Amino acid sequence: MNSQLAPPVIVVMGVTGCGKTTVGEWIGARLGLPFEDGDKLHPQANIDKMASGHPLTDGDRWPWLEAVGRWLGDHESGGGVVGCSALKRSYRDAIRAHAPDVLFVHLTGSIETIIERVSHRAGHFMPTSLVQSQFDTLEPPGQDEKCFPVSFELPVGQIVDRVAAYLELS
């Protein structure tokens, strides 16, 4: 990380099962920044809805996205990392309203890998039946968005190395 710049605020984004929490924790540890799992910022009603196999609507997501944005905004001066799907441009815009300089680390890869991962994940509220809805909702970040895409199919250490190298150069 360029020592001349303020510590970054980062959203590790992508579909369910791509590794947002693991990668976010590792990035936070590598950079000495706090990490918040965006899933913990969901209202209980959202968790219950997803656990019952129903995808969230945009109306369900807005309070959650506001909470993610506020968390990042509260950490702008010292930096921080959040794992948050941020699947649509409008969702990322809601987060940017609180943290304009946020970097989105977009974890990308195949639906087959995600289905495999989610089917073996224990204790998580997101069922395999909703994986396709995540890919259907995803609007990859545009050229005008501050984003660093990286494959979630790489080992976590390599992902973190690439993010750290990107931050050094930016």
Solvent accessible surface area in square Angstrom, and as a share of the most:
residue,aa,sasa,rsa
1,M,68,0.30
2,N,51,0.26
3,S,105,0.68
4,Q,158,0.70
5,L,100,0.50
6,A,73,0.57
7,P,47,0.29
8,P,21,0.13
9,V,6,0.04
10,I,0,0.00
11,V,0,0.00
12,V,0,0.00
13,M,0,0.00
14,G,0,0.00
15,V,5,0.03
16,T,7,0.04
17,G,10,0.10
18,C,1,0.01
19,G,22,0.22
20,K,29,0.12
21,T,48,0.28
22,T,58,0.34
23,V,2,0.01
24,G,0,0.00
25,E,85,0.38
26,W,123,0.43
27,I,1,0.01
28,G,2,0.02
29,A,84,0.65
30,R,128,0.47
31,L,28,0.14
32,G,67,0.64
33,L,17,0.08
34,P,64,0.40
35,F,49,0.21
36,E,38,0.17
37,D,26,0.13
38,G,0,0.00
39,D,40,0.20
40,K,155,0.66
41,L,47,0.23
42,H,17,0.08
43,P,52,0.33
44,Q,114,0.51
45,A,75,0.58
46,N,7,0.04
47,I,39,0.20
48,D,77,0.40
49,K,64,0.27
50,M,9,0.04
51,A,59,0.45
52,S,72,0.46
53,G,28,0.27
54,H,102,0.45
55,P,68,0.43
56,L,16,0.08
57,T,74,0.43
58,D,50,0.26
59,G,53,0.51
60,D,35,0.18
61,R,21,0.08
62,W,92,0.32
63,P,74,0.47
64,W,7,0.02
65,L,0,0.00
66,E,62,0.28
67,A,19,0.15
68,V,0,0.00
69,G,0,0.00
70,R,125,0.46
71,W,40,0.14
72,L,0,0.00
73,G,24,0.24
74,D,117,0.61
75,H,48,0.21
76,E,59,0.26
77,S,103,0.67
78,G,44,0.43
79,G,1,0.01
80,G,0,0.00
81,V,0,0.00
82,V,0,0.00
83,G,3,0.03
84,C,1,0.01
85,S,15,0.09
86,A,0,0.00
87,L,1,0.00
88,K,50,0.21
89,R,88,0.32
90,S,49,0.32
91,Y,1,0.00
92,R,1,0.00
93,D,62,0.32
94,A,14,0.11
95,I,0,0.00
96,R,46,0.17
97,A,82,0.64
98,H,57,0.26
99,A,0,0.00
100,P,91,0.57
101,D,101,0.52
102,V,1,0.00
103,L,2,0.01
104,F,0,0.00
105,V,0,0.00
106,H,9,0.04
107,L,2,0.01
108,T,47,0.27
109,G,36,0.35
110,S,40,0.26
111,I,42,0.21
112,E,117,0.53
113,T,36,0.21
114,I,0,0.00
115,I,75,0.38
116,E,100,0.45
117,R,86,0.31
118,V,9,0.05
119,S,64,0.41
120,H,137,0.61
121,R,81,0.29
122,A,99,0.77
123,G,93,0.89
124,H,65,0.29
125,F,39,0.16
126,M,18,0.08
127,P,39,0.24
128,T,52,0.30
129,S,89,0.57
130,L,10,0.05
131,V,1,0.01
132,Q,97,0.43
133,S,34,0.22
134,Q,15,0.07
135,F,50,0.21
136,D,104,0.54
137,T,30,0.17
138,L,39,0.19
139,E,76,0.34
140,P,91,0.57
141,P,24,0.15
142,G,32,0.31
143,Q,193,0.86
144,D,109,0.57
145,E,15,0.07
146,K,99,0.42
147,C,28,0.17
148,F,38,0.16
149,P,82,0.51
150,V,8,0.05
151,S,41,0.26
152,F,4,0.02
153,E,89,0.40
154,L,44,0.22
155,P,80,0.50
156,V,40,0.23
157,G,27,0.26
158,Q,83,0.37
159,I,2,0.01
160,V,7,0.04
161,D,74,0.38
162,R,120,0.44
163,V,1,0.00
164,A,11,0.08
165,A,54,0.42
166,Y,59,0.23
167,L,14,0.07
168,E,97,0.43
169,L,159,0.79
170,S,59,0.38
